[in-house]
Amino acid sequence: MTILIIGIALWYAGHFWKRALPARHAAMGEKAKGVSALILVVGIILMVIGYRGVESYDLVAYPAFLKHINNLAIVFAIYFMSPGPSKGALFYKMRHPMLTGFIIWSVAHILVNPDLASMILFSSLTIWAVAEIIVINRAEPEWTPNPKGTIAKDGMFLGASVVLTLIIGFVHGLIGPSPFGM
């Protein structure tokens, strides 16, 4: 569990150190991006190792239908993490579609993973994404949405999100539990 928590802490640090230590970040110039990337990669590796290494048990039993809600939520999470919202007509005024997609993804994983390690990991990532939205909005209050796109672009990216969900679900089933119950 310690490795998992260190990984989560590095995830937070890699994202927030620009705002927490602006003078240090600015002094590093372009190297700061590399430092951030390194911190994040190490954090992700530690989260994966920590998560897979924790002997965990389910805290509650979840109803089987939540797996279907999870899979549908993942389609929307992938859509919001795609260029679709900024290129389409439905969500072009949304300021943080990628973070919104991340929140949907992490909450969907909480729904179907009722064990302690999952609760810690996905809850921490949800809190991070909400905090990131708040920090960005406070630091950069002025924002202009992209020009309105077309419904066809929304449809194209939603269709691509369905295909990506199927591909990701297949790979997920090869390395862990299948989200499709196969």
C-alpha positions in Angstrom: 0.0 0.0 0.0 2.9 2.3 0.7 4.2 2.1 -2.9 0.7 2.9 -4.2 0.4 5.9 -2.0 3.9 7.2 -3.0 2.8 6.8 -6.6 -0.3 8.8 -6.0 1.7 11.5 -4.2 4.1 11.7 -7.1 1.1 12.1 -9.5 -0.1 15.0 -7.4 3.4 16.5 -7.2 4.0 16.1 -10.9 0.9 18.1 -11.7 0.9 20.7 -9.0 4.6 21.7 -8.6 4.3 24.3 -11.3 1.8 26.2 -9.3 3.2 25.4 -5.8 6.8 26.4 -6.8 6.4 28.8 -9.7 9.8 30.5 -9.3 11.6 27.2 -9.3 9.5 25.9 -12.3 10.2 29.1 -14.3 13.9 29.0 -13.5 14.1 25.6 -15.1 12.6 26.7 -18.3 11.8 23.9 -20.8 13.6 21.4 -18.5 10.6 21.7 -16.1 8.5 19.8 -18.6 10.9 16.9 -18.6 11.0 16.9 -14.8 7.2 16.9 -14.7 7.1 14.0 -17.2 9.6 12.0 -15.2 7.8 12.5 -11.9 4.5 11.5 -13.6 6.0 8.4 -15.2 7.6 7.3 -12.0 4.3 8.0 -10.2 2.3 5.9 -12.7 4.8 3.0 -12.4 4.6 3.1 -8.6 0.8 3.2 -8.7 0.7 0.2 -11.0 3.2 -1.8 -8.9 1.6 -0.7 -5.7 -1.9 -1.5 -6.9 -1.0 -4.9 -8.2 1.0 -5.7 -5.2 -1.6 -4.9 -2.6 -3.5 -7.9 -1.1 -6.9 -6.3 -1.0 -10.5 -7.5 -0.5 -13.9 -6.2 -1.4 -15.4 -3.8 1.1 -18.9 -4.2 -0.4 -20.6 -6.3 -3.0 -21.7 -4.4 -6.0 -24.7 -5.2 -8.2 -23.8 -6.8 -11.5 -25.6 -4.1 -13.6 -22.9 -1.6 -12.4 -20.5 -3.3 -14.9 -22.7 -2.2 -17.7 -23.0 1.4 -16.3 -19.2 1.4 -16.0 -18.7 0.3 -19.6 -21.1 3.0 -20.8 -19.4 5.6 -18.6 -16.0 4.6 -20.1 -17.3 5.4 -23.6 -18.2 8.9 -22.4 -14.9 9.2 -20.6 -13.0 8.4 -23.7 -15.1 10.8 -25.7 -14.4 13.7 -23.3 -10.7 12.8 -23.3 -10.7 13.0 -27.1 -10.7 16.2 -29.2 -14.5 15.7 -29.7 -15.8 18.2 -27.2 -13.7 21.0 -28.5 -14.3 20.2 -32.2 -18.0 19.4 -32.0 -21.3 21.3 -31.4 -22.5 19.8 -28.1 -19.7 20.5 -25.6 -17.5 23.2 -27.3 -18.1 25.5 -24.3 -16.8 23.0 -21.8 -13.6 24.3 -20.3 -12.1 21.0 -19.0 -13.4 18.1 -21.1 -10.3 16.0 -20.6 -10.4 16.4 -16.8 -14.1 15.7 -16.9 -13.4 12.5 -18.9 -10.8 11.6 -16.3 -13.3 12.1 -13.5 -15.9 9.9 -15.3 -13.2 7.2 -15.8 -12.1 7.2 -12.2 -15.6 7.2 -10.7 -16.6 4.4 -13.1 -13.8 2.4 -11.8 -14.8 3.0 -8.2 -18.3 1.6 -9.1 -17.0 -1.8 -10.1 -13.9 -2.1 -7.9 -15.1 -2.2 -4.3 -11.7 -3.2 -2.8 -9.6 -0.9 -0.6 -6.7 -0.4 -3.0 -9.1 0.6 -5.8 -11.0 2.9 -3.5 -7.8 4.6 -2.5 -6.4 4.8 -6.0 -9.5 5.9 -8.0 -10.8 8.2 -5.2 -7.4 9.9 -5.1 -7.4 10.4 -8.8 -10.9 11.8 -8.8 -10.0 14.3 -6.1 -6.9 15.2 -8.1 -8.9 16.0 -11.2 -11.4 18.1 -9.3 -8.6 20.0 -7.6 -6.9 20.5 -10.9 -10.0 22.1 -12.4 -10.2 24.4 -9.4 -6.6 25.3 -9.5 -6.6 26.0 -13.2 -9.8 28.1 -13.0 -8.4 30.2 -10.2 -5.0 30.7 -11.8 -6.4 31.4 -15.3 -9.9 32.9 -14.8 -10.1 34.3 -18.3 -11.0 31.7 -20.9 -12.6 31.7 -24.3 -14.3 28.5 -25.7 -13.4 27.2 -29.1 -15.6 28.0 -32.0 -18.7 25.8 -32.4 -18.1 22.7 -34.4 -20.6 20.3 -36.0 -22.8 17.5 -34.8 -21.0 15.3 -37.4 -17.7 15.8 -35.5 -19.5 14.9 -32.2 -20.8 11.7 -33.9 -17.4 10.8 -35.4 -15.6 11.2 -32.1 -18.4 9.3 -30.2 -18.1 6.4 -32.7 -14.4 6.4 -32.3 -14.9 6.3 -28.6 -17.0 3.2 -28.9 -14.3 1.5 -31.0 -11.6 2.6 -28.5 -13.6 1.3 -25.6 -13.9 -2.1 -27.2 -10.1 -2.2 -28.0 -9.1 -1.0 -24.5 -11.6 -3.4 -23.0 -10.1 -6.3 -24.9 -6.5 -5.4 -23.9 -7.8 -4.8 -20.3 -9.1 -8.4 -20.3 -5.7 -9.7 -21.5 -3.8 -8.1 -18.6 -6.5 -8.1 -15.9 -10.2 -8.6 -15.4 -12.3 -8.3 -18.5 -14.7 -5.3 -18.3 -17.1 -7.2 -20.6 -17.4 -10.2 -18.3 -15.8 -12.7 -20.7 
